[in-house]
């Protein structure tokens, strides 16, 4: 009889994509995979399972949502726990694995009442509230960054398989000459400031020092961003969205981006230098903590958004050389364990097999 695993993840891509990677790992091992998510989360669109293997709850977070939401929390939580417990009784999982997001709280409580072993995975360098709560009742705590939770096991963040087989950064950088290539990752949470400031910054550089620019603009930003590049006289290759991020990361000498957990993990897995502008309104300022992982390795420069200006960006860019960026890329690669999906999978299997 096949083993059964319930994956709990919801809300944002930072929770859902690592969960999808682990779900794929277990599907390839012929496990029966089930999913618990929220009705309004990204997972509703991305998870491709038989509908009878999925449960989507009407349960939402309470942070910054006012007194009314807090007052109704006990009722909403009890209802979500009851629905999840009924789902568990039907599917009879061997293990429940949570990847964060508010939806995992009722899922974790129901799993504990059902007496099913729980594993959680925390993607960020500073743990979210749901995982801080569930860590107390989990058999194993897996970490995307070392030290995020006490007694956690560092495995890294599960990534798509193409990030596991990349060329050595030293060889990649040494094979290049000429202008630097800068990849700007706009279009994610609160990234409009990157779209506004960076084209202006590059226009202030001497023409012979300007890098070749690849810029992910984000949904509905392409025309506006192209007009800005045209106005400031900077040549750039723009995309609304890039599907094959691994290929573009590998072409870049420097990545300029926010510091979400998966972005930082992808940068480390590829081995590329980075300039990170953490999103200042992220819960618990976790993006700064994520970026500090690479900064401490000497692999990244962190620029707080409050200090970000075209003049400061130019100052940093003019100090960049390919040998320096190569050193940063090699150091970034040194921070990646590699094979995070397999490591996470093995730790989960140990509880069942």
Buried (B, 14 or more C-beta within 10 A) or exposed (E): EEBBBBBBBBBBBBBBBBBBBBBBBBEEEEBBBBBBBBEBBBBBEBBEBEEEBBBBBEBBBBEEEEEEBEEEBEEBBEBBBEBBBEBBEEBEBBBBBBBBBBBBBBBBBBBBEBEBBBBBBBBBBBBBBBBBBBBEEBBBBBBBBBEBBEEBBBBBBBBBEBBBEBEEBBEBBEEBEEBBBBBBBBBBBBBEBBBBBBBBBBBBBEEEEBBBBBBBBBEEBBEEBBEBBEEBEBEBEBBBEBEEBBEBBBBBBBBBBBBBBBBBBBBBBBBBBBBBBBBEEBBBEBBBBBBBBBBEBBBBBBBEBEEBEBEEBBEBBEEBEBEEBBBBBBBBBEBBEBBBBBBBBEBBBEBEE
